[in-house]
């Protein structure tokens, strides 16, 4: 029998991802956790963002990718 995970378990999984790493959930789990109405996409986007991830849709899955933090460098002043 397949384990039906909870939202707190998904949160824990996303928090444990390293930069650039992926985690996939089935579309049926997305619908179970976030709903099927017009607000579901906004809930998913906000949830992913709050865990420093980006969510994208594949055929039958939702992919969460942990953002890669880039080092910012000072912008040189041109013309000096």
Secondary structure, 3 states (H helix, E strand, C coil): CCCCCCHHHHHHHHHCCCCCCEEEEEHHHHHHHHCCCCCHHHHHHHHHHHCCEEEEECCCEEEEEECCCCCCCCCCCCCC
